[in-house]
């Protein structure tokens, strides 16, 4: 299992002491031995990393990923010896031109299959007939993805499924959370936690793609834009439900769920929440 050190405290400082990373924030100090860290994710602004820490991480093969306020990766610092085989990237570039739809269909279909499966599992737990109907509706869109003739059609089916999926979860979660559906700009606790954990997922996917010689900026479904890691978003689609959605639902569905506080000015998780 990958061991990720997430630094989410504004104003934190990351430095090195011997063979350990030291994170200092507001008079508090946390020490993480380097052999226990596989990745560092900086999930907020105002964090400083010393050059000594960057050098030690690079020598040890530990990457650093910086996220923006919505959990989107801004930049990834990887050791120089993690390099792509030319043949791998050439094959990726050819596939992005010759058969992008086939790969986009497979990725989105996998995502929708996971969404339908999660709704079915919730239907079994709650004995709610309407949930089985919503799962069937998502599954029907999944089957149509396989015959979609364009990326626009695939995205349209994905959006239809998303409305049924997130609408179902909104009905199940406590109304006190104020969750109306998936909106990465919303400041309700559910969307804020989703943004945060999707950011961690993106960092994991980014690192995995680079290590295996793929170009994270050339994808098959998400548009090619300067600075946007399209392949990261493509691959992450297949793991959203299992890695994030199910965890967030389990954490927040109970009325005894731990308190989640969102900073009203930034829309980010409050510091005590990020540490829990």
N, C-alpha and C positions, 0 to 999 in steps of 0.2 A: 504494500500500500504506500502511495506517495505521501510523504510528510511535508505539509505546507505550513510555513510560518506566515500568517496574515497580520500585517501591521495596519490597523484601522484607526489609530489615535492621531488626530491632527496635532502637528508640532512634535511628533516623536522623532527621535534620533537613533539611527542604527550605526553601531560601531563594533570594533573587534577587541576582544581581550583574550590573548593567547589563541586557542582554537575554538572560541565560542563567539556567537553573535550576542551583542548586548543591545537591548531596546530600552531606551530611556524616555519617559513621558510623565510630565507633571510630578516630578519627584519620585516616581516609581521606577523600578528597574527589573527587567526580566532577562534572564540569561538562557540562551539556547545553544547547547553544544553543536558544533557544525556537523558532526556525524549523525545527528538526529534531524537534519533539515535537508530536504530534497529540492525545495523551491521556496522563494520568498515572493510574496504578493503584497505590494503597497497599494492599499485600497482607499486611500484618502489623500488630500493635498497637504502641503506643509510638512512633509516628512523629509528629513535629510539622511543621506547615506554617505558615510565617509569613503574616501578613495581606498583606504586600507581594507574596508569591508568588501568593496567591489572587487578588488584584486584577489582577496582570499576566496570569495565565492567563485570567481572565474577559474582559479586554479583547482578548486574542488569540484568543478562541474555543476555548480548550483546556479540556475538562472534567476533573474529578477524581473518580475512583470509589474508595470505600473498601470493602474486602472483610473478611469475618470469617475465623475460623480454618479454616473449611471451604470458603473461596473463594466464599461467597455475598455478593452486593452488599448493603451496609448503607445507604449513602447515595451519591448522585451530585450533585456541584455543577456546574451548567451555567451558561454565560453567560446573562444575562436576555433577550438578543435571540433566543435559540433558543426559539421559542414555537410552539405548535401552531396550525394553522388550525382554527377551530371546526368547520368542515364535516368535516374529517378525523376528529376525535375523535367527533363525533356519529355518523358512519358506523360507526366502531369500536364504539361503545356499542350501536348498533342490531344490529350483527352478533353481539355477545356475547349478545344476548337472542334474536334471531330465527334464527340459524343457527350456533350454536357447534359443533355436532357435525360439520357439514360441514368446517369449518376444522380442528377437532381431528383428524378422520380424515386429512386431507391432510398435516398436520404429522407425525403419528406414522407414517403410511405412508412418508413420505419418509425418516424416521429408520431405519425397518426395512429399507427398500430399500438404504440406504447400508451398514447392518450386513451384510446378505446379500452385497452387492457386495464388501465388504472381505474377508469370509470366503472368497468365491470367488477373489479375487486371491491370498490366502494359500494356497489349495488348489492353484492353478496353480504357485506358487513351490515348494511342498513336495511336490507330487504325492500329497497325503494324501486318500484317498477319503472318509474320515470327515468331513473338513472340508466337502466338497461336500454331504454329507448334512445337516450342521448348517446350512449356508447355505440349503439347500432348506427346512429346518424354519422358519427365520426368515422366509423368503419366503412360506411358507404362512400364517404369522400376519399378514404384511403384507396379503395378499389378503383375509383375513378382516376386517381393520380396516375396509375399505371398506363392509362391510355391518353393522358393529357398530351396535347400537341405543341405546347409552348411553355416557356417559363412563367409567362403571365397566367396561363390557365392553372399551372401547378400552384402558384402563389394564391390564386383565387380560391382554390379548393382548400388550401392550408388555412386561409383566413376564415372560411365557412366553418371548418372543423374547430378552429380556435374559439369562435363565438360559442359553440355548443359546449366545448370543454371547459372554458373559463366561466361560462355562465352557470354550469353545473356546480363547479367548486364554490362559486359565489353564493349559491343557494345553500350549500352545506356548511360553510364557515360561519362562525358567530357574527351576527349583524353589527355587533359593537366594534368589529374591526374595520368597518366601512369599506369593505372590498366590493367593488362593482364589476370587476373584470380586469383583465391584464392591460396595464397602461404603464409603461416604464417611466413616465413623467409624473405619475400620481404619487402622493406622499402618504398614502395609507400604509399601515405596517406590513401588510401582505406584499404589496408591490415593492416596498423598500427592501424587504428581506429577499425577495426574488431577485431584484437587481444585484444585491450584494453577492448572493450565492452564484448567480449566473456569471458574475465577474470572476469568481474563483474558478468556475468551470472553464471559462474562456482561457484563463491563464494555464490551466492544465492541458487543454487541447492545443494551445499555441506551442507549448513546450514539446508535446508528443509529436506534433507535425514536424517541427524543426529537427528533432532528434532522428526521425525516420526519413529525413532528406526531402521533405515536401516544402513547397513555397506557401506559407500561410496566407499570402495576399492574392493568390489566384484560385478562385473557386469555380463552382459549377452552377450554383443557384443564385447566391447573393451577387449583386452587381459589383463589377470591378471599379473601385474608386481609390484614388491616391490615399495611402495611409490606412485603408480599411482592410483588416484581415479577413477577406471573404471566405477562405477555406475554413478558418476557425469557426465562423458562424455556421457554415454548412455542416461541419462535423458535429458541432455542439447540439444541433437539432436532434440528433439521434440519442442524446444522453440527458436531455432536459428533464424528462419525466422521472427516470430512475435515480438520477443524481441530485435533483433539486426539488421538483414539484412534490413528489411523494414525501420528502423530508419536511418541506415547509408545511404541507397539509397536516401531517402527523403532529408537528410541533404546535400548530395554531388551532387545530380543530377542537381541542378540548377546552372547556370553559375554565379549566385550571391551568391553561397554558401560561408559560412565563411571560412577564410583561415586556412588551416591545415599545420602546420610546423613540420617536422620530424627531429630529431637530426641526422645528417649524421654519427656520430661516433657510437651511440648506437642503432639507428633504432627505438627509442622510441619517443612518442609524446613530442614536446617541452613543456616547463613548461607553457607558456602562453596558449597553446592549451588545456592542461589538465585542466586548471582552467576555461575555457570558458563554 
